[in-house]
């Protein structure tokens, strides 16, 4: 099943035009800038990076919760970017989203029964009695009960609200779910419960996840492949195990060096990046990471790097690698 491509993102862009300064000068913010990746059926594909790098905007643009500026999103052979509204709305039952904030993603004026009933009504799934049975069954799967049906969101804890949000996404039995930082707003003790719930639901319903997070420990635990984003662009893509064992891009290495060690006697060299993340309204020329990169070359300042492919489909967009006819050479050492 994982050999089948479910989703293909091609040259996806999302630009925002903003006014700045006394004279309201128009400036373009490149929130998502020429992003490419594929998601295989049944896998968990992760988007990871610092806050503001464009992860959440990418997820929302894929579902057309915000309209793309350019590019293609091909889902099961259909380009979503060019679909009329009614056809896109019909497809939403196959593509759902779990939002970051469980306090804001549920309507405070509706009971849990009404919240879970709404997607079934909108997409005309099942008759009235069957809908109620499905809702009760789904609540039990996510660790709640029929007793909670007439309660309102404010009567639940953050972890329980996120379980309700997950139940709302899964109840339509979609093929694909985008999980946007689904555990970042929860206590650490609750995070593992929600992560394990998502893994169990994936096995039971054959779900495919696009998992958006900045928490590398969570990424390592539950994903199959990872795309690392920096300033609206993807800089590295690899199998999760390969990425954590052998990161290629300097930015990825810096991110992984910040992951806490598992044992107090374990030592790890921390890579401290200089400077701040540049503004997407005024990105650097060439490689966007070059102002902060400890290994930046002159070419990095003027030319955008092309992806270099290593073993197992591992790719990195970096000028530090030169691909010859026989092998890939390293321009400089990472040591």
Rosetta silent file (secondary structure, phi, psi, omega in degrees, C-alpha in Angstrom):
SEQUENCE: XXXXXXXXXXXXXXXXXXXXXXXXXXXXXXXXXXXXXXXXXXXXXXXXXXXXXXXXXXXXXXXXXXXXXXXXXXXXXXXXXXXXXXXXXXXXXXXXXXXXXXXXXXXXXXXXXXXXXXXXXXXXXXXXXXXXXXXXXXXXXXXXXXXXXXXXXXXXXXXXXXXXXXXXXXXXXXXXXXXXXXXXXXXXXXXXXXXXXXXXXXXXXXXXXXXXXXXXXXXXXXXXXXXXXXXXXXXXXXXXXXXXXXXXXXXXXXXXXXXXXXXXXXXXXXXXXXXXXXXXXXXXXXXXXXXXXXXXXXXXXXXXXXXXXXXXXXXXXXXXXXXXXXXXXXXXXXX
SCORE:     score description
SCORE:     0.000 S_00000001
   1 L     0.000  -34.887 -177.153    0.000    0.000    0.000 S_00000001
   2 L   -75.308   -2.204  175.424    2.847    2.418    0.776 S_00000001
   3 L   -87.309   -6.599 -179.246    4.084    2.144   -2.803 S_00000001
   4 L   -93.662  126.743  178.048    0.988    4.024   -4.017 S_00000001
   5 E   -77.007  122.084  179.063    1.256    7.800   -4.264 S_00000001
   6 E   -95.370  -39.780 -175.461   -1.764    9.384   -2.583 S_00000001
   7 E  -136.955  133.545  175.574   -0.782   13.064   -2.685 S_00000001
   8 E  -126.627  124.647  177.116    1.660   15.000   -4.871 S_00000001
   9 E  -107.496  121.928 -175.618    2.533   18.628   -4.203 S_00000001
  10 E  -122.113  119.582  173.733    4.186   20.365   -7.175 S_00000001
  11 E    48.004   41.228 -176.623    5.734   23.850   -7.066 S_00000001
  12 E   -71.883  131.652  179.306    3.222   24.974   -4.440 S_00000001
  13 E  -133.990  141.355  171.473    3.353   28.685   -3.619 S_00000001
  14 E  -138.145  108.215 -179.611    1.388   30.870   -1.249 S_00000001
  15 E  -110.129  142.469  174.690    2.246   34.576   -1.307 S_00000001
  16 E  -117.361  136.463  176.246    0.601   37.304    0.752 S_00000001
  17 E   -99.461  123.833 -178.810    0.652   40.968   -0.221 S_00000001
  18 E  -124.662  159.093  176.283    0.961   43.325    2.727 S_00000001
  19 E  -102.103  138.162 -175.749    1.262   47.086    3.156 S_00000001
  20 E  -141.668  143.105  175.519    4.220   48.444    5.073 S_00000001
  21 L    86.035  177.283 -177.235    5.528   51.841    6.145 S_00000001
  22 L   -62.469  -36.276 -175.785    4.110   55.350    6.055 S_00000001
  23 L   -94.677   12.744  176.914    3.414   55.193    2.323 S_00000001
  24 L    52.351   48.075  178.989    1.763   51.747    2.500 S_00000001
  25 E   -66.219  134.162 -178.894    4.311   50.202    0.166 S_00000001
  26 E   -78.763  127.581  179.345    3.167   46.812   -1.140 S_00000001
  27 E  -128.741  140.372  179.834    5.427   43.915   -0.115 S_00000001
  28 E   -97.257  123.502  175.766    5.047   40.233   -1.004 S_00000001
  29 E   -98.010  118.938 -178.405    5.475   37.703    1.819 S_00000001
  30 E   -91.731   82.384 -176.689    6.507   34.290    0.457 S_00000001
  31 E   -67.866  -43.011  174.788    4.968   32.055    3.109 S_00000001
  32 E  -128.701  123.191 -169.333    5.251   28.923    0.942 S_00000001
  33 E  -129.950   93.831  173.684    7.733   29.163   -1.891 S_00000001
  34 E    63.974   57.962 -178.253    7.971   26.411   -4.513 S_00000001
  35 E   -92.902  135.539  178.799    7.357   23.370   -2.297 S_00000001
  36 E  -134.337  130.363  170.664    7.493   19.838   -3.755 S_00000001
  37 E  -168.462  166.015  175.960    6.873   16.476   -2.078 S_00000001
  38 E  -125.239  150.309  175.691    4.811   13.284   -2.332 S_00000001
  39 E  -121.482  125.790 -179.440    2.885   11.369    0.328 S_00000001
  40 E   -87.801  149.196  179.734    2.452    7.609   -0.060 S_00000001
  41 L   -61.148  132.053  175.970   -0.751    5.853    0.953 S_00000001
  42 L    88.327   -6.625 -177.917   -0.636    4.546    4.526 S_00000001
  43 L   -96.904  169.211  170.346    2.449    6.460    5.641 S_00000001
  44 E  -112.812  111.064 -178.634    2.975    9.326    8.069 S_00000001
  45 E  -103.782  131.557 -174.398    4.837   12.126    6.303 S_00000001
  46 E  -109.691  143.696  166.525    6.140   14.963    8.457 S_00000001
  47 E  -111.448  123.414 -176.024    6.772   18.649    7.837 S_00000001
  48 E  -132.484  150.629  179.255    9.211   20.013   10.414 S_00000001
  49 L   163.944  174.735  179.570   10.938   23.340   10.988 S_00000001
  50 L   -66.757  161.924  175.359   11.061   26.437   13.154 S_00000001
  51 L   -59.573  134.879  179.273    7.954   28.499   13.871 S_00000001
  52 L    89.145    6.404 -177.509    7.090   30.690   10.898 S_00000001
  53 L   -84.163   -9.264  176.874    8.753   28.497    8.278 S_00000001
  54 L   108.640    9.129 -177.116    5.479   27.834    6.425 S_00000001
  55 H   -62.450  -54.493 -176.605    4.491   24.377    7.705 S_00000001
  56 H   -65.999  -38.116  177.856    0.924   25.203    8.731 S_00000001
  57 H   -63.248  -37.575  176.516    0.334   27.391    5.680 S_00000001
  58 H   -60.325  -47.217  179.928    1.419   24.482    3.487 S_00000001
  59 H   -61.732  -44.064 -179.636   -1.114   22.195    5.166 S_00000001
  60 H   -68.494  -33.723  179.127   -3.948   24.702    4.880 S_00000001
  61 H   -70.535  -35.821  177.551   -3.101   25.447    1.260 S_00000001
  62 H   -58.459  -43.213 -179.614   -3.194   21.739    0.386 S_00000001
  63 L   -84.925   -0.472 -177.517   -6.790   21.563    1.657 S_00000001
  64 L    59.092   33.060  166.480   -7.553   24.962    0.100 S_00000001
  65 L   -71.753  -27.167  163.278   -8.520   26.442    3.439 S_00000001
  66 L  -125.819  142.529 -175.186   -6.371   29.192    1.959 S_00000001
  67 L   -77.977  135.030  178.489   -6.115   29.455   -1.808 S_00000001
  68 L   -69.463  148.853  174.394   -2.716   28.701   -3.395 S_00000001
  69 L   -77.581  -38.028  178.833   -0.944   31.419   -5.364 S_00000001
  70 E  -161.813  167.455  177.250    0.492   28.868   -7.805 S_00000001
  71 E   104.350 -179.932 -178.185    1.319   25.190   -8.122 S_00000001
  72 E  -127.029  145.040  170.051   -0.526   21.874   -8.081 S_00000001
  73 E  -127.204  103.730 -175.016   -1.911   19.613   -5.367 S_00000001
  74 E  -100.996  113.225 -179.261   -2.739   16.258   -6.943 S_00000001
  75 E  -114.854  114.635 -179.099   -4.841   14.005   -4.697 S_00000001
  76 L    52.377   41.376  175.822   -5.689   10.545   -6.082 S_00000001
  77 L    86.903   -2.368 -178.304   -5.104   11.841   -9.605 S_00000001
  78 E  -111.037  129.335  177.811   -7.166   15.041   -9.217 S_00000001
  79 E   -80.705  107.054 -175.829   -5.591   18.496   -9.152 S_00000001
  80 H   -68.526  -27.696 -174.760   -7.280   20.194   -6.202 S_00000001
  81 H   -63.804  -24.463 -176.382   -5.907   23.630   -7.062 S_00000001
  82 H  -109.457    7.110 -177.834   -8.145   23.926  -10.125 S_00000001
  83 L   -75.679  140.147  171.181  -11.334   22.294   -8.776 S_00000001
  84 L   -62.261  160.579 -173.824  -14.575   24.306   -8.603 S_00000001
  85 H   -56.428  -47.627 -175.398  -15.871   24.983   -5.094 S_00000001
  86 H   -63.546  -40.462  178.474  -18.627   22.339   -5.077 S_00000001
  87 H   -68.132  -38.467  177.787  -16.297   19.559   -6.253 S_00000001
  88 H   -65.058  -40.417  179.261  -13.671   20.573   -3.707 S_00000001
  89 H   -63.437  -38.991  178.755  -16.259   20.563   -0.943 S_00000001
  90 H   -64.616  -34.321 -179.000  -17.348   17.069   -1.935 S_00000001
  91 H   -74.856  -14.872 -175.790  -13.746   15.863   -1.759 S_00000001
  92 H   -64.730  -21.374  176.999  -13.305   17.147    1.782 S_00000001
  93 H   -68.713  -16.407  176.205  -14.850   13.988    3.185 S_00000001
  94 H   -96.525   -9.365 -177.570  -11.700   12.212    1.950 S_00000001
  95 E  -135.825  115.177 -177.026   -9.340   14.877    3.331 S_00000001
  96 E  -124.897  170.656 -176.834   -9.671   16.120    6.889 S_00000001
  97 E  -137.299  139.152  171.152   -7.651   18.213    9.316 S_00000001
  98 E  -107.902  121.750 -172.550   -6.837   18.097   13.028 S_00000001
  99 L   -89.246  163.584 -173.894   -6.052   21.606   14.241 S_00000001
 100 L   -68.924  -46.163 -171.399   -3.407   22.735   16.702 S_00000001
 101 L   -98.640  105.850 -179.211   -5.555   24.457   19.320 S_00000001
 102 L   -69.564  -11.843  178.875   -8.241   22.188   20.825 S_00000001
 103 L   -85.155  -25.332 -176.798   -9.733   25.227   22.586 S_00000001
 104 L  -103.771  -17.579 -172.703  -10.376   27.171   19.366 S_00000001
 105 L   -86.113   -9.595  178.565  -11.165   24.378   16.893 S_00000001
 106 L  -109.963  137.283 -179.524  -14.461   23.294   18.519 S_00000001
 107 L   -69.358  116.347 -175.820  -17.610   25.433   18.398 S_00000001
 108 L   -68.175  -14.836 -177.204  -18.320   26.433   22.036 S_00000001
 109 L   -92.358   -2.768 -177.564  -22.055   26.812   21.326 S_00000001
 110 L  -114.737  147.476  175.092  -22.533   23.209   20.164 S_00000001
 111 E   -75.473  168.674  179.393  -22.652   19.959   22.103 S_00000001
 112 H   -63.700  -35.591  176.413  -20.298   17.111   21.247 S_00000001
 113 H   -60.393  -45.684 -179.476  -23.220   15.318   19.567 S_00000001
 114 H   -67.296  -37.851  179.897  -23.827   18.329   17.310 S_00000001
 115 H   -63.844  -44.135 -178.321  -20.116   18.744   16.557 S_00000001
 116 H   -79.809  -22.365  179.137  -19.698   15.118   15.466 S_00000001
 117 H   -76.535  -31.758 -173.380  -23.062   15.036   13.683 S_00000001
 118 H   -55.597  -50.781  179.950  -22.283   18.056   11.491 S_00000001
 119 H   -62.821  -32.078  178.624  -19.766   16.426    9.076 S_00000001
 120 H   -68.428  -36.856  177.624  -22.086   13.429    8.630 S_00000001
 121 H   -71.155  -45.338 -177.205  -24.977   15.749    7.735 S_00000001
 122 H   -58.864  -40.305 -177.118  -22.923   17.986    5.441 S_00000001
 123 L  -100.465   10.614  172.615  -21.685   15.009    3.426 S_00000001
 124 L    54.185   49.647 -179.793  -24.967   13.086    3.697 S_00000001
 125 L  -100.025  124.301  173.362  -23.423    9.996    5.282 S_00000001
 126 L    68.861  165.239  174.254  -25.750    7.336    6.767 S_00000001
 127 L   -87.969  179.308 -171.044  -29.315    7.721    8.056 S_00000001
 128 H   -61.820  -44.823 -178.787  -30.193    9.329   11.390 S_00000001
 129 H   -67.704  -40.254 -179.671  -30.003    6.186   13.541 S_00000001
 130 H   -67.019  -34.837  177.410  -26.791    5.000   11.897 S_00000001
 131 H   -60.743  -45.048 -179.931  -25.205    8.407   12.441 S_00000001
 132 H   -63.206  -41.044  178.316  -25.845    8.195   16.183 S_00000001
 133 H   -63.101  -41.175  179.762  -24.380    4.674   16.310 S_00000001
 134 H   -64.065  -40.975 -179.010  -21.291    5.854   14.416 S_00000001
 135 H   -64.496  -45.805  179.878  -20.819    8.804   16.774 S_00000001
 136 H   -63.156  -42.587  179.590  -21.091    6.657   19.909 S_00000001
 137 H   -63.732  -40.130 -178.952  -18.701    4.074   18.457 S_00000001
 138 H   -68.903  -38.661  177.300  -16.188    6.760   17.511 S_00000001
 139 H   -60.502  -40.806  178.826  -16.312    8.353   20.953 S_00000001
 140 H   -65.292  -37.625 -179.764  -15.480    4.985   22.517 S_00000001
 141 H   -62.727  -38.696 -177.754  -12.579    4.518   20.108 S_00000001
 142 L   -89.423    7.491  173.481  -11.032    7.857   21.155 S_00000001
 143 L    93.725   14.703  175.251  -11.500    7.123   24.864 S_00000001
 144 L  -114.260 -172.985 -176.293  -14.758    8.938   25.617 S_00000001
 145 L  -142.266  173.772  178.433  -18.293    7.620   26.079 S_00000001
 146 H   -59.736  -26.209  179.611  -21.956    8.143   25.248 S_00000001
 147 H   -59.522  -25.842 -175.591  -22.210    9.996   28.561 S_00000001
 148 H   -87.523   -3.427 -171.035  -20.268   12.927   27.026 S_00000001
 149 L   -59.550  -38.650 -174.439  -22.612   13.530   24.070 S_00000001
 150 L   -93.880   10.600  177.732  -24.653   16.357   25.620 S_00000001
 151 L   -90.180  161.723  178.945  -21.692   18.214   27.065 S_00000001
 152 E  -103.262  159.032 -175.882  -20.100   21.358   25.641 S_00000001
 153 H   -54.278  -34.085 -177.117  -16.398   21.796   24.780 S_00000001
 154 H   -67.455  -12.916 -179.726  -15.651   23.970   27.850 S_00000001
 155 H   -87.024    2.936 -177.484  -16.512   21.000   30.076 S_00000001
 156 L  -115.849  157.587  173.662  -13.542   18.991   28.786 S_00000001
 157 L   -76.942  170.964  179.846   -9.804   19.110   29.354 S_00000001
 158 H   -60.450  -42.454  179.037   -7.396   19.993   26.535 S_00000001
 159 H   -64.198  -40.650  177.897   -6.560   16.353   25.875 S_00000001
 160 H   -66.180  -39.075  178.320  -10.231   15.384   25.754 S_00000001
 161 H   -63.319  -40.215  179.381  -10.991   18.244   23.356 S_00000001
 162 H   -67.637  -33.403  174.241   -8.227   17.110   21.033 S_00000001
 163 H   -62.178  -39.005  177.582   -9.668   13.580   21.127 S_00000001
 164 H   -66.083  -41.526  176.984  -12.997   15.076   20.046 S_00000001
 165 H   -61.622  -38.963  177.116  -11.230   16.965   17.240 S_00000001
 166 H   -67.386  -41.494  178.211   -9.590   13.738   16.095 S_00000001
 167 H   -60.973  -40.585  178.678  -12.940   11.923   16.270 S_00000001
 168 H   -62.060  -37.882 -179.910  -14.520   14.632   14.098 S_00000001
 169 H   -72.856  -37.164 -172.713  -11.790   14.177   11.490 S_00000001
 170 H   -85.597  -21.613 -171.700  -11.879   10.372   11.477 S_00000001
 171 L   -62.500  -24.859  177.272  -15.665    9.851   11.611 S_00000001
 172 L   -82.409   -2.012 -177.229  -15.973   10.418    7.843 S_00000001
 173 L    52.678   59.075 -178.922  -13.363    7.670    7.334 S_00000001
 174 L   -75.571  167.455  173.995  -11.131    9.831    5.123 S_00000001
 175 L   -85.437  -28.511 -167.464   -8.089    8.636    3.224 S_00000001
 176 E  -139.489  132.337  178.076   -5.886   11.540    4.286 S_00000001
 177 E  -128.793  130.671  172.050   -5.581   13.643    7.453 S_00000001
 178 E   -97.195  119.509  179.439   -3.423   16.719    7.991 S_00000001
 179 E  -106.144  105.906 -175.190   -2.476   16.979   11.665 S_00000001
 180 E   -94.332   99.052 -179.683   -1.260   20.518   12.372 S_00000001
 181 L    47.715   54.836 -170.251    0.762   20.466   15.614 S_00000001
 182 L   -69.732  -14.704 -178.149   -1.904   18.228   17.215 S_00000001
 183 L  -120.946    0.801 -174.407   -0.107   17.808   20.552 S_00000001
 184 L   -67.850  -25.657 -178.650    1.855   21.054   20.970 S_00000001
 185 L   -91.541    4.758 -174.775   -0.884   22.702   23.066 S_00000001
 186 L  -105.545  157.481  173.478   -1.203   19.713   25.423 S_00000001
 187 L   -62.233  152.226 -177.620    0.587   18.747   28.623 S_00000001
 188 H   -59.363  -37.285 -178.509    3.512   16.387   28.132 S_00000001
 189 H   -65.964  -26.307 -178.644    1.718   13.628   30.034 S_00000001
 190 H   -90.485  -26.181 -176.977   -1.227   13.866   27.619 S_00000001
 191 H   -55.705  -46.525 -177.534    0.828   14.176   24.440 S_00000001
 192 H   -63.849  -34.852  178.583    1.881   10.523   24.402 S_00000001
 193 H   -64.439  -43.851 -179.332   -1.734    9.387   24.859 S_00000001
 194 H   -68.666  -40.079  178.126   -2.914   11.428   21.869 S_00000001
 195 H   -61.616  -46.349  179.471    0.041   10.290   19.719 S_00000001
 196 H   -64.554  -35.599  176.150   -0.652    6.632   20.521 S_00000001
 197 H   -61.535  -43.546 -179.652   -4.352    7.187   19.756 S_00000001
 198 H   -65.045  -37.693  177.449   -3.459    8.569   16.322 S_00000001
 199 H   -66.678  -39.211  177.698   -1.207    5.591   15.615 S_00000001
 200 H   -65.765  -42.058  178.314   -3.970    3.172   16.633 S_00000001
 201 H   -65.104  -35.257  178.174   -6.499    4.953   14.415 S_00000001
 202 H   -62.463  -42.502  178.646   -4.048    4.823   11.525 S_00000001
 203 H   -67.897  -42.299 -174.551   -3.805    1.038   11.831 S_00000001
 204 H   -71.119  -38.900 -174.290   -7.532    0.528   12.305 S_00000001
 205 H  -109.249    2.632  179.548   -8.752    2.790    9.470 S_00000001
 206 L    64.239   41.160 -175.272   -5.754    2.716    7.103 S_00000001
 207 L   -78.883  153.919  171.297   -5.184    6.463    7.439 S_00000001
 208 E  -115.722  129.632 -177.173   -2.466    8.510    5.772 S_00000001
 209 E  -112.398  140.816  158.587   -1.103   11.448    7.781 S_00000001
 210 E  -107.028  108.163 -171.318    0.656   14.677    6.927 S_00000001
 211 E  -103.432  116.528 -177.415    2.019   15.443   10.389 S_00000001
 212 E  -103.460  125.413 -177.239    3.121   19.035   11.008 S_00000001
 213 E  -162.086  158.077  169.591    5.303   19.659   14.044 S_00000001
 214 L  -109.144   -1.491 -178.116    8.390   21.386   15.412 S_00000001
 215 L   -90.409  103.813 -174.609    8.876   18.691   18.081 S_00000001
 216 H   -69.628  -25.614  177.253   11.546   16.367   16.715 S_00000001
 217 H   -66.128  -41.251  176.846   11.027   13.787   19.462 S_00000001
 218 H   -66.524  -42.836  178.989    7.411   13.341   18.342 S_00000001
 219 H   -57.988  -45.400 -178.147    8.494   13.249   14.685 S_00000001
 220 H   -63.716  -34.413 -175.208   11.023   10.512   15.392 S_00000001
 221 H   -75.492  -36.534 -166.803    8.462    8.408   17.234 S_00000001
 222 H  -124.386    4.804 -176.637    5.556    8.387   14.813 S_00000001
 223 L  -113.093  158.699  178.037    6.592    9.300   11.241 S_00000001
 224 L   -97.176  -41.457  178.891    7.945    7.368    8.255 S_00000001
 225 E  -135.738  156.201 -175.420    9.436   10.225    6.231 S_00000001
 226 E  -133.577  136.789  168.335   10.350   13.829    7.012 S_00000001
 227 E  -114.464  126.625 -179.221   10.592   17.036    4.987 S_00000001
 228 E   -96.646  126.638 -178.540   12.548   19.844    6.672 S_00000001
 229 E  -108.893  144.557  173.981   11.324   23.380    5.880 S_00000001
 230 E  -144.844  119.330  176.990   13.171   26.668    6.179 S_00000001
 231 L    52.496   48.564  174.359   11.710   30.041    5.223 S_00000001
 232 L    84.447   -1.948 -178.262    8.966   28.603    3.008 S_00000001
 233 E  -123.112  152.179  173.227   11.170   26.069    1.217 S_00000001
 234 E   -88.870  127.147 -177.028   11.940   22.390    1.728 S_00000001
 235 E  -107.299  -17.831  179.656   15.678   21.879    2.271 S_00000001
 236 E  -158.701  141.168  176.462   15.837   18.137    2.993 S_00000001
 237 E  -134.935  133.227 -179.382   13.641   15.029    2.613 S_00000001
 238 E  -163.462  163.952  167.969   14.486   11.582    3.971 S_00000001
 239 E   -59.248  144.559 -175.560   13.229    8.497    5.764 S_00000001
 240 H   -55.977  -47.669 -179.081   12.870    9.402    9.443 S_00000001
 241 H   -60.999  -42.825 -178.900   15.483    6.911   10.613 S_00000001
 242 H   -67.183  -38.458 -179.090   17.964    8.017    7.952 S_00000001
 243 H   -64.562  -43.327 -177.984   17.412   11.707    8.700 S_00000001
 244 H   -73.924  -28.695  179.844   18.073   11.318   12.418 S_00000001
 245 H   -82.048  -36.333 -172.107   21.085    9.071   11.836 S_00000001
 246 L  -145.993   68.776  178.830   22.706   11.005    8.992 S_00000001
 247 L   -67.242  142.722 -176.577   21.344   14.531    8.379 S_00000001
 248 L  -102.341  -41.797 -174.698   22.844   16.202    5.321 S_00000001
 249 L   -80.934  138.826  179.063   21.735   19.843    5.390 S_00000001
 250 H   -55.828  -34.972  178.856   23.410   22.170    7.944 S_00000001
 251 H   -66.775  -41.876  177.721   20.018   23.457    9.068 S_00000001
 252 H   -62.243  -41.590  178.613   18.779   19.908    9.748 S_00000001
 253 H   -61.085  -40.191  178.734   21.953   19.197   11.707 S_00000001
 254 H   -65.856  -41.359  177.601   21.365   22.274   13.845 S_00000001
 255 H   -60.970  -46.781 -176.789   17.753   21.251   14.535 S_00000001
 256 H   -68.443  -28.676  179.269   18.745   17.719   15.538 S_00000001
 257 H   -69.141  -17.899 -179.139   21.510   18.973   17.790 S_00000001
 258 L   -87.861   -7.062  179.105   18.852   20.761   19.860 S_00000001
 259 L   -69.545  127.985 -179.730   16.951   17.541   20.668 S_00000001
 260 L   -59.712  144.261  179.440   17.423   16.739   24.390 S_00000001
 261 L   -74.791  154.025 -176.270   19.577   13.681   25.124 S_00000001
 262 L   -80.320  -21.993 -176.308   17.905   10.590   26.553 S_00000001
 263 L  -131.871  139.853 -177.042   20.451   10.023   29.340 S_00000001
 264 L   -61.252  -24.662  179.778   22.191   12.601   31.588 S_00000001
 265 L   -87.790   -8.893  179.178   25.622   11.057   30.873 S_00000001
 266 L   -76.300  136.761 -178.515   25.105   11.185   27.131 S_00000001
 267 L  -110.131  142.521  177.847   26.978   14.013   25.424 S_00000001
 268 L  -144.384  136.120  178.943   25.951   15.904   22.306 S_00000001
 269 L   -83.013  120.395 -178.775   27.585   18.834   20.570 S_00000001
 270 L   -85.296  131.439  175.978   25.059   21.666   20.199 S_00000001
 271 L   -96.975  114.217 -179.576   25.160   23.673   16.968 S_00000001
 272 L   -97.240  117.865  179.211   24.273   27.299   17.695 S_00000001
 273 L   -82.702  138.036  179.169   23.055   29.178   14.637 S_00000001
 274 L   -83.921  151.004  174.917   24.016   32.840   14.392 S_00000001
 275 L    74.727 -178.245  179.980   21.471   35.548   13.720 S_00000001
 276 L  -108.153  164.769  175.942   17.691   35.374   13.419 S_00000001
 277 L   -64.568  127.426  179.297   15.441   33.781   10.825 S_00000001
 278 L   -62.401  160.877  178.522   15.162   36.264    7.906 S_00000001
 279 L   -77.310  134.972  175.689   11.805   37.782    7.060 S_00000001
 280 L   -66.497  -12.338  175.525    9.834   35.980    4.315 S_00000001
 281 L   -79.594  -18.678  179.422    8.980   39.491    3.068 S_00000001
 282 L  -145.506   66.619 -175.695   12.656   40.071    2.310 S_00000001
 283 L   -70.002  153.606  177.827   14.383   36.679    1.948 S_00000001
 284 L   -65.805  156.093  174.613   18.144   36.481    1.266 S_00000001
 285 L   -72.768  162.505  179.085   19.371   35.907   -2.265 S_00000001
 286 L    65.469 -135.784  176.614   20.631   32.462   -3.254 S_00000001
 287 L   -74.643  125.803 -175.820   20.227   29.887   -0.491 S_00000001
 288 L   -63.735  -21.474 -176.672   17.922   31.364    2.162 S_00000001
 289 L   -88.020   -8.917 -169.870   19.948   29.709    4.925 S_00000001
 290 L   -61.153  -30.800  178.817   23.336   31.143    3.934 S_00000001
 291 L   -65.344  -21.296 -177.543   23.356   34.120    6.393 S_00000001
 292 L  -110.228   -4.951 -173.502   23.184   31.648    9.311 S_00000001
 293 L   -80.438  128.088  179.143   25.091   28.705    7.828 S_00000001
 294 L   -72.989  -10.009 -177.184   28.536   27.995    9.367 S_00000001
 295 L  -117.898   18.395 -173.135   29.703   26.423    6.083 S_00000001
 296 L   -60.871  136.810  176.256   28.353   28.964    3.579 S_00000001
 297 L  -103.800  171.405  178.552   30.266   29.311    0.298 S_00000001
 298 L   -62.043  -36.860 -178.662   30.303   32.253   -2.109 S_00000001
 299 H   -65.382  -27.816 -179.041   27.927   30.414   -4.457 S_00000001
 300 H   -63.720  -26.007 -176.363   25.407   30.094   -1.617 S_00000001
 301 H   -79.115  -17.314 -173.205   24.933   33.864   -1.620 S_00000001
 302 L  -123.194  -25.893 -173.171   23.874   34.091   -5.257 S_00000001
 303 L  -121.459  133.802  176.563   22.523   30.764   -6.520 S_00000001
 304 L   -71.270  128.572 -178.396   19.617   28.675   -5.278 S_00000001
 305 L   -72.063  143.291  173.608   20.833   25.096   -4.599 S_00000001
 306 L   -89.864  153.856  179.890   19.347   22.206   -6.548 S_00000001
 307 E   -67.400  134.632  172.812   18.430   18.975   -4.694 S_00000001
 308 E  -104.448  131.076 -176.698   21.186   16.368   -4.434 S_00000001
 309 E  -100.169  130.465  177.792   19.969   12.763   -4.143 S_00000001
 310 L  -109.224 -157.876  179.576   21.677   10.276   -1.856 S_00000001
 311 H   -70.927  153.372  174.903   20.753    6.674   -0.966 S_00000001
 312 H    59.174   29.959  177.584   17.140    5.655   -0.237 S_00000001
 313 H    73.505   12.264  178.151   15.725    8.780   -1.868 S_00000001
 314 L   -70.779  122.467 -179.543   17.375   11.069    0.690 S_00000001
 315 E  -125.021  147.409  176.171   17.633   14.551   -0.863 S_00000001
 316 E  -142.069  133.017  177.986   19.190   17.801    0.364 S_00000001
 317 E   -92.052   90.743 -173.692   19.169   21.237   -1.275 S_00000001
 318 L  -154.679  136.491  179.392   22.710   22.329   -0.482 S_00000001
 319 L   -76.405   -7.098 -178.635   25.765   23.595   -2.399 S_00000001
 320 L   -73.541   -7.522  179.080   28.086   21.693   -0.049 S_00000001
 321 E  -115.657  128.372  176.239   27.564   18.594   -2.150 S_00000001
 322 E  -113.144  123.994 -177.786   28.891   18.318   -5.706 S_00000001
 323 E   -93.517  110.935  173.874   27.530   15.460   -7.760 S_00000001
 324 L   -90.177 -178.101 -178.247   30.110   13.966  -10.085 S_00000001
 325 L   -66.796  -31.589 -173.426   29.482   11.209  -12.594 S_00000001
 326 L  -102.706  -36.156 -175.392   30.508    8.478  -10.174 S_00000001
 327 L  -156.056  171.893  177.694   29.781    9.750   -6.678 S_00000001
 328 E   -97.346  125.585  179.437   28.772   12.672   -4.510 S_00000001
 329 E  -104.820  153.941  178.977   31.683   14.608   -3.036 S_00000001
 330 E   -98.925  125.413 -178.215   31.632   16.903   -0.037 S_00000001
 331 L   -70.002  -37.917 -179.613   32.918   20.416   -0.690 S_00000001
 332 L  -141.279  164.933 -176.815   33.643   21.002    2.999 S_00000001
 333 L   -89.140  147.143  175.816   33.657   19.012    6.210 S_00000001
 334 L   -91.368   -3.640 -174.725   30.821   19.107    8.740 S_00000001
 335 L   -73.894    0.000    0.000   33.122   18.195   11.609 S_00000001
